[in-house]
Amino acid sequence: MEWRRLTILVTAAVAFAMAGCGEDGDLTLRNDGPDDVSVVWEEGSFSVQAGGGVQILDSGCTDEDVVVTFPSGKVVTVTGPVCPDRVIVIEDDDLELRAP
């Protein structure tokens, strides 16, 4: 009987966690750095201008990683899934995920 309760609890926890990543919404990147950067994600690639940003409308969560390449050659990988509840903020030669 205890194993059954544990299984139900674990299943509910996994479903809850997955629901957070199944969100509808926009993938957002903001470039607060001084240079343009290149971005590769599961649907293709694009540049984000210095002082600019990109929103990919109705993209929901990415299943794959998002890879940002700086002019210095540094490559930073944001391990997927990346969901609309986070913004990729690019600064100088690094980045971080932040709440919108």
N, C-alpha and C positions, 0 to 999 in steps of 0.2 A: 504494500500500500504506500509506503514512503517513497519508493522509486517512482511510482506513478505521479505523485505530487511533485517530485523533483523534476521529472520529465516535463510536466505541464508548465512548471515555473520557468525552466530553461527555454522551452519553446516560446512562451510568452515574451520572455526577455529578448530573444533573438528576433521575433516578429516586431517588437517595439523598436529595436535598434535599426532594423531594416526599413521600417516605415519612415524613420527620420531621413534616410538616404533616398527614399523614393519620392521626395518632394518635387512638385512642379515648381517651376520658376526659372530664373535666369542665372547663367554662370557669369560672374562679374570679376573683372580684373581691373585694378587701378594702378597706374604707374606714377608714383610720386618721385621717382628717380630722375636724374639729369639726362638719361639716354634712352633712346628707343630700345625695346627688347623684342625678341622673337618668341612666339609661343606655339607649341605643338600640342594638340589634344586629339581625341579620338575621331573627330570629324574633319581635321585638316590643320592648317597652320595660318598664322597671321602675325602682324606686328602691332605692338602697342606703343604709341608715341609717348615721349617724355611729357609728363604733366597731363597725360590723357587717360583714357580708359576704354574698355570694351565690355559690352553686355551682349551675351549670346542669348537671345530671347527664347523662352520656352524650351530651353535645353534640358532642364531638370538636372539630375545628377549625372556626372560622367562615370562610366564604369572603369575607364582607364586612367592612367596618370596624366597630369598636365605638366609639360616640360617647358621651362623658361630659360632662354639663352641670352646672356648679357653680352654687350660689345667686347668685354674683356675676354670672352671665351668661357667664362664660368657658366655651368649648367646646373640649375636647381630643379629637382623633380618633386612635385607635389603628388604624393601617392594617392591614387584614387580609391574609393570614389570621392569626388569633390562635389559638394551639394550647394544649392542656392542659399543655405543658411550660413555660408561663409563667403567672404570676399578675398581674393588673392591680391594682397597689397605689395607692390614692388617698390623697393627703396634702395637707392644706390646700387650695391652689388649683391643684394639679398632680397628675400621676400618673407611674408608671413601670412597666415590665414587669420582673418578677423571677422567678427560679427558685423553684419551690414549696418 
